[in-house]
Amino acid sequence: MKEINLIINGIEAKGFDNQTILEVAQNCGVEIPTLCHDERVKMYGACGICTVEIEGSPRLFRSCSALAADGMMITTDSQRIRKNRQTALELLLSDHKGDCRPPCMLACPAETDCMGYVNLIAQGNYNDALKLIMEKIPLPASIGRVCPHPCEDGCRRELVEEPIAIAQLKQFVGDLSLNESGGIERDNTTIPLSGMAVAVIGGGPGGLSAAYFLRLKGHAVTVFDAMPEMGGMLRYGIPEYRLPKALLQKEIDFIKNTGVKMRNNVRICADTANTLNDLRKEFDAVIIAAGAWSDLKLRCKGEDLNGVMGGIKFLLEVATGHIKQGDFEGKKIAVVGGGNTAMDACRTAVRLGTEKVYNIYRRTKNEMPAEEIEILEAEEEGVIFKNLTNPNEIVGGGEAPAGNPSSKTVTSIRLQVMELGEPDASGRRAPVPVEGKEEVLDVDMVIAAIGQKLNPGGFEALELTSRGTINADENMFTTNLDGVFAIGDAVNKGADIAVSAIGQAKKAAEAVNKYLYGEELNPPARYLVKDEKTAEDFKDREKQARVKMPHRSGNERKADFKEINLGLSEEAAKKEASRCLECGCKDYFDCKLIKYANQYEVKPEKYECETCRRTTEQEIPDIIQNPNKCVLCGLCVRLCEEDVGAGVLGFVNRGFDTTVRAAGDITKCADCGKCAEVCPTGALMKANQA
């Protein structure tokens, strides 16, 4: 064995003449990617991604099999090498099937690890479930109540019977952490300050979450909000019967106790002492999470009459106590709109003592964007649905109110009867008027809940989109002003669900942190392997009914603003969580294949072809085999034969049908689990791990 000297990436390195280039590089701290190398087995070079350049040679060499030599000049990273590795990875991925992450997580705008915390709940491990949720959502009890749970739309349990009640399970864990007898606590460790400060404009779910995540990174954060109390739309736009404000305040207090400063009754605008420019001078960075507080207009005759109000304005008036229970007794109200805000307005009006509440929507009930449960519960509470109708005119009469002589009071609303025509750009069938057909309703008030928008006052220096929202980068949330970021309902496409703002808050906090430390603001590559499943894939699963959330009856609940849902018991929560199909890969965080796939920005779609779907089996004791994830690196086969001496595993079939299976005497299996430990893709996993 002779000592040799060589150059790796321009730096002198020492090794021995019986070592491979890969071994010398690793000993010198230079990483060369590989899927098929292990020091316990002979060199093989199956994966083809450990290639390097040797000066003086026109070809690339596989570093795991090429021996190092004295005087070699080696390059481990160049455009040519990266392209070669990218191609090798793309070919491996072209026949790699599975789910890197579960579809529920991919459907969640905050990318919450739903599968992870649901499984922890099934095991009764509520502390770790809470920690996992709060990595992405610092308001779990509140969001668990109000989120329309897109995660459940992605849940594959629906292919068996019904999706998992993911949002309700989030609420269950969140409630435990707020209950003194719940037995679990939120981590309130105080992070030392970095010396840098960030201002957050807006104390809604997005702003509060951004502040929380930035504080966890050590930055001093101050949240400015125009309202008397923090919470944004969670406090002023979501009715008490859906989200008790005392509970919301507990979650806000937790964020505050991490060291976040909160300043209320502070409006950021040009004609006050607090302008955007002032904040830019005082703070190292600014995040705008102002929300969308202005209601969209109906654009029909009579909408300026006394008694016409926007949905957000109406809910705000109720939340602040300007409209009280009993104020609308005996009145008839029409609420225009088909979303959750419209349902909130309808159901709030019922609780105010209204004689009749009509919901006006131009499509059928099936096309309403509101959650199905919201529509059902509104019906149970007495809301009258007038579908396939659209306001033609709001009619006024009587004396004009004092101070507003041009505006009379609403007396009725004329509705154009509609029918569904051809699908529009959104894929829904477009409503078209039925000529000559109208309906008139006698009403005292009309609430327009058809959408909301940003009030751009105070943000004049920011570039706006054609929608009137702040133009922010879709990935890093930067604006046209240096050091100013924007998230939530105020940006790009406009108003969305709360969990979307929270998801953006997490990403924006990462971007701001990079900005503060002078790092490049480039979004990380995000490639994931996704699989398609059908009901046929789960035909052997036992059908189990979804646990039902206990709730108050319609007649009881419509008389007050007390919370409707009563929460899941521990027994019910564990039972519901145990229905999870565990779709995502449990080896994801240790998977070398996906790590390298993102490092080399793969696009394997170009090599897509018809492939076999192989059956997942358990031929070897305590080892789950998933041949669809296997990339035929051969590590398990060689380790079993060369290191363990059992020779149980082997390659079966040839060509595209080749797979790794138990090809030898299974009784010789040493039950060591080394084959699973060495697998770079999760194709082999220990049964207790899977």
Secondary structure as a PSIPRED ss2 file (coil, helix, strand):
# PSIPRED VFORMAT (PSIPRED V4.0)

   1 M C   1.000  0.000  0.000
   2 K C   1.000  0.000  0.000
   3 E E   0.000  0.000  1.000
   4 I E   0.000  0.000  1.000
   5 N E   0.000  0.000  1.000
   6 L E   0.000  0.000  1.000
   7 I E   0.000  0.000  1.000
   8 I E   0.000  0.000  1.000
   9 N C   1.000  0.000  0.000
  10 G C   1.000  0.000  0.000
  11 I E   0.000  0.000  1.000
  12 E E   0.000  0.000  1.000
  13 A E   0.000  0.000  1.000
  14 K E   0.000  0.000  1.000
  15 G E   0.000  0.000  1.000
  16 F E   0.000  0.000  1.000
  17 D C   1.000  0.000  0.000
  18 N C   1.000  0.000  0.000
  19 Q C   1.000  0.000  0.000
  20 T E   0.000  0.000  1.000
  21 I H   0.000  1.000  0.000
  22 L H   0.000  1.000  0.000
  23 E H   0.000  1.000  0.000
  24 V H   0.000  1.000  0.000
  25 A H   0.000  1.000  0.000
  26 Q H   0.000  1.000  0.000
  27 N H   0.000  1.000  0.000
  28 C C   1.000  0.000  0.000
  29 G C   1.000  0.000  0.000
  30 V C   1.000  0.000  0.000
  31 E C   1.000  0.000  0.000
  32 I C   1.000  0.000  0.000
  33 P C   1.000  0.000  0.000
  34 T C   1.000  0.000  0.000
  35 L C   1.000  0.000  0.000
  36 C C   1.000  0.000  0.000
  37 H C   1.000  0.000  0.000
  38 D C   1.000  0.000  0.000
  39 E C   1.000  0.000  0.000
  40 R C   1.000  0.000  0.000
  41 V C   1.000  0.000  0.000
  42 K C   1.000  0.000  0.000
  43 M C   1.000  0.000  0.000
  44 Y C   1.000  0.000  0.000
  45 G C   1.000  0.000  0.000
  46 A C   1.000  0.000  0.000
  47 C C   1.000  0.000  0.000
  48 G C   1.000  0.000  0.000
  49 I C   1.000  0.000  0.000
  50 C C   1.000  0.000  0.000
  51 T E   0.000  0.000  1.000
  52 V E   0.000  0.000  1.000
  53 E E   0.000  0.000  1.000
  54 I E   0.000  0.000  1.000
  55 E C   1.000  0.000  0.000
  56 G C   1.000  0.000  0.000
  57 S C   1.000  0.000  0.000
  58 P C   1.000  0.000  0.000
  59 R C   1.000  0.000  0.000
  60 L E   0.000  0.000  1.000
  61 F E   0.000  0.000  1.000
  62 R E   0.000  0.000  1.000
  63 S C   1.000  0.000  0.000
  64 C C   1.000  0.000  0.000
  65 S C   1.000  0.000  0.000
  66 A C   1.000  0.000  0.000
  67 L E   0.000  0.000  1.000
  68 A C   1.000  0.000  0.000
  69 A C   1.000  0.000  0.000
  70 D C   1.000  0.000  0.000
  71 G C   1.000  0.000  0.000
  72 M C   1.000  0.000  0.000
  73 M E   0.000  0.000  1.000
  74 I E   0.000  0.000  1.000
  75 T E   0.000  0.000  1.000
  76 T C   1.000  0.000  0.000
  77 D C   1.000  0.000  0.000
  78 S C   1.000  0.000  0.000
  79 Q H   0.000  1.000  0.000
  80 R H   0.000  1.000  0.000
  81 I H   0.000  1.000  0.000
  82 R H   0.000  1.000  0.000
  83 K H   0.000  1.000  0.000
  84 N H   0.000  1.000  0.000
  85 R H   0.000  1.000  0.000
  86 Q H   0.000  1.000  0.000
  87 T H   0.000  1.000  0.000
  88 A H   0.000  1.000  0.000
  89 L H   0.000  1.000  0.000
  90 E H   0.000  1.000  0.000
  91 L H   0.000  1.000  0.000
  92 L H   0.000  1.000  0.000
  93 L H   0.000  1.000  0.000
  94 S C   1.000  0.000  0.000
  95 D C   1.000  0.000  0.000
  96 H C   1.000  0.000  0.000
  97 K C   1.000  0.000  0.000
  98 G C   1.000  0.000  0.000
  99 D C   1.000  0.000  0.000
 100 C C   1.000  0.000  0.000
 101 R C   1.000  0.000  0.000
 102 P C   1.000  0.000  0.000
 103 P H   0.000  1.000  0.000
 104 C H   0.000  1.000  0.000
 105 M H   0.000  1.000  0.000
 106 L H   0.000  1.000  0.000
 107 A H   0.000  1.000  0.000
 108 C C   1.000  0.000  0.000
 109 P C   1.000  0.000  0.000
 110 A C   1.000  0.000  0.000
 111 E C   1.000  0.000  0.000
 112 T C   1.000  0.000  0.000
 113 D C   1.000  0.000  0.000
 114 C H   0.000  1.000  0.000
 115 M H   0.000  1.000  0.000
 116 G H   0.000  1.000  0.000
 117 Y H   0.000  1.000  0.000
 118 V H   0.000  1.000  0.000
 119 N H   0.000  1.000  0.000
 120 L H   0.000  1.000  0.000
 121 I H   0.000  1.000  0.000
 122 A H   0.000  1.000  0.000
 123 Q C   1.000  0.000  0.000
 124 G C   1.000  0.000  0.000
 125 N C   1.000  0.000  0.000
 126 Y H   0.000  1.000  0.000
 127 N H   0.000  1.000  0.000
 128 D H   0.000  1.000  0.000
 129 A H   0.000  1.000  0.000
 130 L H   0.000  1.000  0.000
 131 K H   0.000  1.000  0.000
 132 L H   0.000  1.000  0.000
 133 I H   0.000  1.000  0.000
 134 M H   0.000  1.000  0.000
 135 E C   1.000  0.000  0.000
 136 K C   1.000  0.000  0.000
 137 I C   1.000  0.000  0.000
 138 P C   1.000  0.000  0.000
 139 L C   1.000  0.000  0.000
 140 P H   0.000  1.000  0.000
 141 A H   0.000  1.000  0.000
 142 S H   0.000  1.000  0.000
 143 I H   0.000  1.000  0.000
 144 G H   0.000  1.000  0.000
 145 R H   0.000  1.000  0.000
 146 V H   0.000  1.000  0.000
 147 C C   1.000  0.000  0.000
 148 P C   1.000  0.000  0.000
 149 H C   1.000  0.000  0.000
 150 P H   0.000  1.000  0.000
 151 C H   0.000  1.000  0.000
 152 E H   0.000  1.000  0.000
 153 D H   0.000  1.000  0.000
 154 G H   0.000  1.000  0.000
 155 C C   1.000  0.000  0.000
 156 R H   0.000  1.000  0.000
 157 R H   0.000  1.000  0.000
 158 E H   0.000  1.000  0.000
 159 L H   0.000  1.000  0.000
 160 V C   1.000  0.000  0.000
 161 E C   1.000  0.000  0.000
 162 E C   1.000  0.000  0.000
 163 P C   1.000  0.000  0.000
 164 I C   1.000  0.000  0.000
 165 A C   1.000  0.000  0.000
 166 I H   0.000  1.000  0.000
 167 A H   0.000  1.000  0.000
 168 Q H   0.000  1.000  0.000
 169 L H   0.000  1.000  0.000
 170 K H   0.000  1.000  0.000
 171 Q H   0.000  1.000  0.000
 172 F H   0.000  1.000  0.000
 173 V H   0.000  1.000  0.000
 174 G H   0.000  1.000  0.000
 175 D H   0.000  1.000  0.000
 176 L H   0.000  1.000  0.000
 177 S H   0.000  1.000  0.000
 178 L H   0.000  1.000  0.000
 179 N C   1.000  0.000  0.000
 180 E C   1.000  0.000  0.000
 181 S C   1.000  0.000  0.000
 182 G C   1.000  0.000  0.000
 183 G C   1.000  0.000  0.000
 184 I C   1.000  0.000  0.000
 185 E C   1.000  0.000  0.000
 186 R C   1.000  0.000  0.000
 187 D C   1.000  0.000  0.000
 188 N C   1.000  0.000  0.000
 189 T C   1.000  0.000  0.000
 190 T C   1.000  0.000  0.000
 191 I C   1.000  0.000  0.000
 192 P C   1.000  0.000  0.000
 193 L C   1.000  0.000  0.000
 194 S C   1.000  0.000  0.000
 195 G C   1.000  0.000  0.000
 196 M C   1.000  0.000  0.000
 197 A E   0.000  0.000  1.000
 198 V E   0.000  0.000  1.000
 199 A E   0.000  0.000  1.000
 200 V E   0.000  0.000  1.000
 201 I E   0.000  0.000  1.000
 202 G C   1.000  0.000  0.000
 203 G C   1.000  0.000  0.000
 204 G C   1.000  0.000  0.000
 205 P H   0.000  1.000  0.000
 206 G H   0.000  1.000  0.000
 207 G H   0.000  1.000  0.000
 208 L H   0.000  1.000  0.000
 209 S H   0.000  1.000  0.000
 210 A H   0.000  1.000  0.000
 211 A H   0.000  1.000  0.000
 212 Y H   0.000  1.000  0.000
 213 F H   0.000  1.000  0.000
 214 L H   0.000  1.000  0.000
 215 R H   0.000  1.000  0.000
 216 L H   0.000  1.000  0.000
 217 K C   1.000  0.000  0.000
 218 G C   1.000  0.000  0.000
 219 H C   1.000  0.000  0.000
 220 A E   0.000  0.000  1.000
 221 V E   0.000  0.000  1.000
 222 T E   0.000  0.000  1.000
 223 V E   0.000  0.000  1.000
 224 F E   0.000  0.000  1.000
 225 D C   1.000  0.000  0.000
 226 A C   1.000  0.000  0.000
 227 M C   1.000  0.000  0.000
 228 P C   1.000  0.000  0.000
 229 E C   1.000  0.000  0.000
 230 M C   1.000  0.000  0.000
 231 G C   1.000  0.000  0.000
 232 G C   1.000  0.000  0.000
 233 M H   0.000  1.000  0.000
 234 L H   0.000  1.000  0.000
 235 R H   0.000  1.000  0.000
 236 Y H   0.000  1.000  0.000
 237 G C   1.000  0.000  0.000
 238 I C   1.000  0.000  0.000
 239 P C   1.000  0.000  0.000
 240 E C   1.000  0.000  0.000
 241 Y C   1.000  0.000  0.000
 242 R C   1.000  0.000  0.000
 243 L C   1.000  0.000  0.000
 244 P C   1.000  0.000  0.000
 245 K H   0.000  1.000  0.000
 246 A H   0.000  1.000  0.000
 247 L H   0.000  1.000  0.000
 248 L H   0.000  1.000  0.000
 249 Q H   0.000  1.000  0.000
 250 K H   0.000  1.000  0.000
 251 E H   0.000  1.000  0.000
 252 I H   0.000  1.000  0.000
 253 D H   0.000  1.000  0.000
 254 F H   0.000  1.000  0.000
 255 I H   0.000  1.000  0.000
 256 K H   0.000  1.000  0.000
 257 N H   0.000  1.000  0.000
 258 T C   1.000  0.000  0.000
 259 G C   1.000  0.000  0.000
 260 V C   1.000  0.000  0.000
 261 K E   0.000  0.000  1.000
 262 M E   0.000  0.000  1.000
 263 R E   0.000  0.000  1.000
 264 N C   1.000  0.000  0.000
 265 N C   1.000  0.000  0.000
 266 V C   1.000  0.000  0.000
 267 R C   1.000  0.000  0.000
 268 I C   1.000  0.000  0.000
 269 C C   1.000  0.000  0.000
 270 A C   1.000  0.000  0.000
 271 D C   1.000  0.000  0.000
 272 T C   1.000  0.000  0.000
 273 A C   1.000  0.000  0.000
 274 N C   1.000  0.000  0.000
 275 T C   1.000  0.000  0.000
 276 L H   0.000  1.000  0.000
 277 N H   0.000  1.000  0.000
 278 D H   0.000  1.000  0.000
 279 L H   0.000  1.000  0.000
 280 R H   0.000  1.000  0.000
 281 K H   0.000  1.000  0.000
 282 E H   0.000  1.000  0.000
 283 F C   1.000  0.000  0.000
 284 D C   1.000  0.000  0.000
 285 A E   0.000  0.000  1.000
 286 V E   0.000  0.000  1.000
 287 I E   0.000  0.000  1.000
 288 I E   0.000  0.000  1.000
 289 A C   1.000  0.000  0.000
 290 A C   1.000  0.000  0.000
 291 G C   1.000  0.000  0.000
 292 A C   1.000  0.000  0.000
 293 W C   1.000  0.000  0.000
 294 S E   0.000  0.000  1.000
 295 D E   0.000  0.000  1.000
 296 L C   1.000  0.000  0.000
 297 K C   1.000  0.000  0.000
 298 L C   1.000  0.000  0.000
 299 R C   1.000  0.000  0.000
 300 C C   1.000  0.000  0.000
 301 K E   0.000  0.000  1.000
 302 G C   1.000  0.000  0.000
 303 E C   1.000  0.000  0.000
 304 D C   1.000  0.000  0.000
 305 L C   1.000  0.000  0.000
 306 N E   0.000  0.000  1.000
 307 G C   1.000  0.000  0.000
 308 V E   0.000  0.000  1.000
 309 M E   0.000  0.000  1.000
 310 G E   0.000  0.000  1.000
 311 G H   0.000  1.000  0.000
 312 I H   0.000  1.000  0.000
 313 K H   0.000  1.000  0.000
 314 F H   0.000  1.000  0.000
 315 L H   0.000  1.000  0.000
 316 L H   0.000  1.000  0.000
 317 E H   0.000  1.000  0.000
 318 V H   0.000  1.000  0.000
 319 A H   0.000  1.000  0.000
 320 T C   1.000  0.000  0.000
 321 G C   1.000  0.000  0.000
 322 H C   1.000  0.000  0.000
 323 I C   1.000  0.000  0.000
 324 K C   1.000  0.000  0.000
 325 Q C   1.000  0.000  0.000
 326 G C   1.000  0.000  0.000
 327 D C   1.000  0.000  0.000
 328 F C   1.000  0.000  0.000
 329 E C   1.000  0.000  0.000
 330 G C   1.000  0.000  0.000
 331 K C   1.000  0.000  0.000
 332 K E   0.000  0.000  1.000
 333 I E   0.000  0.000  1.000
 334 A E   0.000  0.000  1.000
 335 V E   0.000  0.000  1.000
 336 V E   0.000  0.000  1.000
 337 G C   1.000  0.000  0.000
 338 G C   1.000  0.000  0.000
 339 G C   1.000  0.000  0.000
 340 N H   0.000  1.000  0.000
 341 T H   0.000  1.000  0.000
 342 A H   0.000  1.000  0.000
 343 M H   0.000  1.000  0.000
 344 D H   0.000  1.000  0.000
 345 A H   0.000  1.000  0.000
 346 C H   0.000  1.000  0.000
 347 R H   0.000  1.000  0.000
 348 T H   0.000  1.000  0.000
 349 A H   0.000  1.000  0.000
 350 V H   0.000  1.000  0.000
 351 R H   0.000  1.000  0.000
 352 L C   1.000  0.000  0.000
 353 G C   1.000  0.000  0.000
 354 T C   1.000  0.000  0.000
 355 E C   1.000  0.000  0.000
 356 K E   0.000  0.000  1.000
 357 V E   0.000  0.000  1.000
 358 Y E   0.000  0.000  1.000
 359 N E   0.000  0.000  1.000
 360 I E   0.000  0.000  1.000
 361 Y E   0.000  0.000  1.000
 362 R C   1.000  0.000  0.000
 363 R C   1.000  0.000  0.000
 364 T C   1.000  0.000  0.000
 365 K H   0.000  1.000  0.000
 366 N H   0.000  1.000  0.000
 367 E H   0.000  1.000  0.000
 368 M C   1.000  0.000  0.000
 369 P C   1.000  0.000  0.000
 370 A C   1.000  0.000  0.000
 371 E C   1.000  0.000  0.000
 372 E H   0.000  1.000  0.000
 373 I H   0.000  1.000  0.000
 374 E H   0.000  1.000  0.000
 375 I H   0.000  1.000  0.000
 376 L H   0.000  1.000  0.000
 377 E H   0.000  1.000  0.000
 378 A H   0.000  1.000  0.000
 379 E H   0.000  1.000  0.000
 380 E H   0.000  1.000  0.000
 381 E C   1.000  0.000  0.000
 382 G C   1.000  0.000  0.000
 383 V C   1.000  0.000  0.000
 384 I E   0.000  0.000  1.000
 385 F E   0.000  0.000  1.000
 386 K E   0.000  0.000  1.000
 387 N E   0.000  0.000  1.000
 388 L C   1.000  0.000  0.000
 389 T E   0.000  0.000  1.000
 390 N E   0.000  0.000  1.000
 391 P E   0.000  0.000  1.000
 392 N E   0.000  0.000  1.000
 393 E E   0.000  0.000  1.000
 394 I E   0.000  0.000  1.000
 395 V E   0.000  0.000  1.000
 396 G E   0.000  0.000  1.000
 397 G E   0.000  0.000  1.000
 398 G C   1.000  0.000  0.000
 399 E C   1.000  0.000  0.000
 400 A C   1.000  0.000  0.000
 401 P C   1.000  0.000  0.000
 402 A C   1.000  0.000  0.000
 403 G C   1.000  0.000  0.000
 404 N C   1.000  0.000  0.000
 405 P C   1.000  0.000  0.000
 406 S C   1.000  0.000  0.000
 407 S C   1.000  0.000  0.000
 408 K C   1.000  0.000  0.000
 409 T E   0.000  0.000  1.000
 410 V E   0.000  0.000  1.000
 411 T E   0.000  0.000  1.000
 412 S E   0.000  0.000  1.000
 413 I E   0.000  0.000  1.000
 414 R E   0.000  0.000  1.000
 415 L E   0.000  0.000  1.000
 416 Q E   0.000  0.000  1.000
 417 V E   0.000  0.000  1.000
 418 M E   0.000  0.000  1.000
 419 E E   0.000  0.000  1.000
 420 L E   0.000  0.000  1.000
 421 G E   0.000  0.000  1.000
 422 E E   0.000  0.000  1.000
 423 P E   0.000  0.000  1.000
 424 D C   1.000  0.000  0.000
 425 A C   1.000  0.000  0.000
 426 S C   1.000  0.000  0.000
 427 G C   1.000  0.000  0.000
 428 R C   1.000  0.000  0.000
 429 R E   0.000  0.000  1.000
 430 A E   0.000  0.000  1.000
 431 P E   0.000  0.000  1.000
 432 V E   0.000  0.000  1.000
 433 P E   0.000  0.000  1.000
 434 V E   0.000  0.000  1.000
 435 E E   0.000  0.000  1.000
 436 G E   0.000  0.000  1.000
 437 K E   0.000  0.000  1.000
 438 E E   0.000  0.000  1.000
 439 E E   0.000  0.000  1.000
 440 V E   0.000  0.000  1.000
 441 L E   0.000  0.000  1.000
 442 D E   0.000  0.000  1.000
 443 V C   1.000  0.000  0.000
 444 D C   1.000  0.000  0.000
 445 M E   0.000  0.000  1.000
 446 V E   0.000  0.000  1.000
 447 I E   0.000  0.000  1.000
 448 A E   0.000  0.000  1.000
 449 A C   1.000  0.000  0.000
 450 I C   1.000  0.000  0.000
 451 G C   1.000  0.000  0.000
 452 Q E   0.000  0.000  1.000
 453 K E   0.000  0.000  1.000
 454 L C   1.000  0.000  0.000
 455 N C   1.000  0.000  0.000
 456 P C   1.000  0.000  0.000
 457 G C   1.000  0.000  0.000
 458 G C   1.000  0.000  0.000
 459 F C   1.000  0.000  0.000
 460 E C   1.000  0.000  0.000
 461 A C   1.000  0.000  0.000
 462 L C   1.000  0.000  0.000
 463 E C   1.000  0.000  0.000
 464 L E   0.000  0.000  1.000
 465 T C   1.000  0.000  0.000
 466 S C   1.000  0.000  0.000
 467 R C   1.000  0.000  0.000
 468 G C   1.000  0.000  0.000
 469 T C   1.000  0.000  0.000
 470 I E   0.000  0.000  1.000
 471 N C   1.000  0.000  0.000
 472 A C   1.000  0.000  0.000
 473 D C   1.000  0.000  0.000
 474 E C   1.000  0.000  0.000
 475 N C   1.000  0.000  0.000
 476 M C   1.000  0.000  0.000
 477 F C   1.000  0.000  0.000
 478 T E   0.000  0.000  1.000
 479 T C   1.000  0.000  0.000
 480 N C   1.000  0.000  0.000
 481 L C   1.000  0.000  0.000
 482 D C   1.000  0.000  0.000
 483 G C   1.000  0.000  0.000
 484 V E   0.000  0.000  1.000
 485 F E   0.000  0.000  1.000
 486 A E   0.000  0.000  1.000
 487 I C   1.000  0.000  0.000
 488 G H   0.000  1.000  0.000
 489 D H   0.000  1.000  0.000
 490 A H   0.000  1.000  0.000
 491 V E   0.000  0.000  1.000
 492 N C   1.000  0.000  0.000
 493 K C   1.000  0.000  0.000
 494 G C   1.000  0.000  0.000
 495 A C   1.000  0.000  0.000
 496 D C   1.000  0.000  0.000
 497 I C   1.000  0.000  0.000
 498 A H   0.000  1.000  0.000
 499 V H   0.000  1.000  0.000
 500 S H   0.000  1.000  0.000
 501 A H   0.000  1.000  0.000
 502 I H   0.000  1.000  0.000
 503 G H   0.000  1.000  0.000
 504 Q H   0.000  1.000  0.000
 505 A H   0.000  1.000  0.000
 506 K H   0.000  1.000  0.000
 507 K H   0.000  1.000  0.000
 508 A H   0.000  1.000  0.000
 509 A H   0.000  1.000  0.000
 510 E H   0.000  1.000  0.000
 511 A H   0.000  1.000  0.000
 512 V H   0.000  1.000  0.000
 513 N H   0.000  1.000  0.000
 514 K H   0.000  1.000  0.000
 515 Y H   0.000  1.000  0.000
 516 L H   0.000  1.000  0.000
 517 Y C   1.000  0.000  0.000
 518 G C   1.000  0.000  0.000
 519 E C   1.000  0.000  0.000
 520 E C   1.000  0.000  0.000
 521 L C   1.000  0.000  0.000
 522 N C   1.000  0.000  0.000
 523 P C   1.000  0.000  0.000
 524 P C   1.000  0.000  0.000
 525 A C   1.000  0.000  0.000
 526 R C   1.000  0.000  0.000
 527 Y C   1.000  0.000  0.000
 528 L C   1.000  0.000  0.000
 529 V C   1.000  0.000  0.000
 530 K C   1.000  0.000  0.000
 531 D C   1.000  0.000  0.000
 532 E C   1.000  0.000  0.000
 533 K C   1.000  0.000  0.000
 534 T C   1.000  0.000  0.000
 535 A H   0.000  1.000  0.000
 536 E H   0.000  1.000  0.000
 537 D H   0.000  1.000  0.000
 538 F H   0.000  1.000  0.000
 539 K C   1.000  0.000  0.000
 540 D C   1.000  0.000  0.000
 541 R C   1.000  0.000  0.000
 542 E C   1.000  0.000  0.000
 543 K C   1.000  0.000  0.000
 544 Q C   1.000  0.000  0.000
 545 A C   1.000  0.000  0.000
 546 R C   1.000  0.000  0.000
 547 V C   1.000  0.000  0.000
 548 K C   1.000  0.000  0.000
 549 M C   1.000  0.000  0.000
 550 P C   1.000  0.000  0.000
 551 H E   0.000  0.000  1.000
 552 R C   1.000  0.000  0.000
 553 S C   1.000  0.000  0.000
 554 G H   0.000  1.000  0.000
 555 N H   0.000  1.000  0.000
 556 E H   0.000  1.000  0.000
 557 R H   0.000  1.000  0.000
 558 K C   1.000  0.000  0.000
 559 A C   1.000  0.000  0.000
 560 D C   1.000  0.000  0.000
 561 F C   1.000  0.000  0.000
 562 K C   1.000  0.000  0.000
 563 E C   1.000  0.000  0.000
 564 I C   1.000  0.000  0.000
 565 N E   0.000  0.000  1.000
 566 L C   1.000  0.000  0.000
 567 G C   1.000  0.000  0.000
 568 L C   1.000  0.000  0.000
 569 S C   1.000  0.000  0.000
 570 E H   0.000  1.000  0.000
 571 E H   0.000  1.000  0.000
 572 A H   0.000  1.000  0.000
 573 A H   0.000  1.000  0.000
 574 K H   0.000  1.000  0.000
 575 K H   0.000  1.000  0.000
 576 E H   0.000  1.000  0.000
 577 A H   0.000  1.000  0.000
 578 S C   1.000  0.000  0.000
 579 R C   1.000  0.000  0.000
 580 C C   1.000  0.000  0.000
 581 L C   1.000  0.000  0.000
 582 E C   1.000  0.000  0.000
 583 C C   1.000  0.000  0.000
 584 G C   1.000  0.000  0.000
 585 C C   1.000  0.000  0.000
 586 K C   1.000  0.000  0.000
 587 D C   1.000  0.000  0.000
 588 Y H   0.000  1.000  0.000
 589 F H   0.000  1.000  0.000
 590 D H   0.000  1.000  0.000
 591 C C   1.000  0.000  0.000
 592 K H   0.000  1.000  0.000
 593 L H   0.000  1.000  0.000
 594 I H   0.000  1.000  0.000
 595 K H   0.000  1.000  0.000
 596 Y H   0.000  1.000  0.000
 597 A H   0.000  1.000  0.000
 598 N H   0.000  1.000  0.000
 599 Q H   0.000  1.000  0.000
 600 Y C   1.000  0.000  0.000
 601 E C   1.000  0.000  0.000
 602 V C   1.000  0.000  0.000
 603 K C   1.000  0.000  0.000
 604 P H   0.000  1.000  0.000
 605 E H   0.000  1.000  0.000
 606 K H   0.000  1.000  0.000
 607 Y H   0.000  1.000  0.000
 608 E C   1.000  0.000  0.000
 609 C C   1.000  0.000  0.000
 610 E C   1.000  0.000  0.000
 611 T C   1.000  0.000  0.000
 612 C C   1.000  0.000  0.000
 613 R C   1.000  0.000  0.000
 614 R C   1.000  0.000  0.000
 615 T C   1.000  0.000  0.000
 616 T C   1.000  0.000  0.000
 617 E E   0.000  0.000  1.000
 618 Q C   1.000  0.000  0.000
 619 E C   1.000  0.000  0.000
 620 I C   1.000  0.000  0.000
 621 P C   1.000  0.000  0.000
 622 D C   1.000  0.000  0.000
 623 I E   0.000  0.000  1.000
 624 I E   0.000  0.000  1.000
 625 Q E   0.000  0.000  1.000
 626 N C   1.000  0.000  0.000
 627 P H   0.000  1.000  0.000
 628 N H   0.000  1.000  0.000
 629 K H   0.000  1.000  0.000
 630 C C   1.000  0.000  0.000
 631 V C   1.000  0.000  0.000
 632 L C   1.000  0.000  0.000
 633 C C   1.000  0.000  0.000
 634 G C   1.000  0.000  0.000
 635 L H   0.000  1.000  0.000
 636 C H   0.000  1.000  0.000
 637 V H   0.000  1.000  0.000
 638 R H   0.000  1.000  0.000
 639 L H   0.000  1.000  0.000
 640 C H   0.000  1.000  0.000
 641 E H   0.000  1.000  0.000
 642 E H   0.000  1.000  0.000
 643 D H   0.000  1.000  0.000
 644 V H   0.000  1.000  0.000
 645 G C   1.000  0.000  0.000
 646 A C   1.000  0.000  0.000
 647 G C   1.000  0.000  0.000
 648 V C   1.000  0.000  0.000
 649 L E   0.000  0.000  1.000
 650 G E   0.000  0.000  1.000
 651 F E   0.000  0.000  1.000
 652 V E   0.000  0.000  1.000
 653 N C   1.000  0.000  0.000
 654 R C   1.000  0.000  0.000
 655 G H   0.000  1.000  0.000
 656 F H   0.000  1.000  0.000
 657 D H   0.000  1.000  0.000
 658 T C   1.000  0.000  0.000
 659 T E   0.000  0.000  1.000
 660 V E   0.000  0.000  1.000
 661 R E   0.000  0.000  1.000
 662 A E   0.000  0.000  1.000
 663 A C   1.000  0.000  0.000
 664 G C   1.000  0.000  0.000
 665 D C   1.000  0.000  0.000
 666 I H   0.000  1.000  0.000
 667 T H   0.000  1.000  0.000
 668 K H   0.000  1.000  0.000
 669 C C   1.000  0.000  0.000
 670 A C   1.000  0.000  0.000
 671 D C   1.000  0.000  0.000
 672 C C   1.000  0.000  0.000
 673 G C   1.000  0.000  0.000
 674 K H   0.000  1.000  0.000
 675 C H   0.000  1.000  0.000
 676 A H   0.000  1.000  0.000
 677 E H   0.000  1.000  0.000
 678 V H   0.000  1.000  0.000
 679 C C   1.000  0.000  0.000
 680 P C   1.000  0.000  0.000
 681 T C   1.000  0.000  0.000
 682 G C   1.000  0.000  0.000
 683 A C   1.000  0.000  0.000
 684 L E   0.000  0.000  1.000
 685 M E   0.000  0.000  1.000
 686 K E   0.000  0.000  1.000
 687 A C   1.000  0.000  0.000
 688 N C   1.000  0.000  0.000
 689 Q C   1.000  0.000  0.000
 690 A C   1.000  0.000  0.000
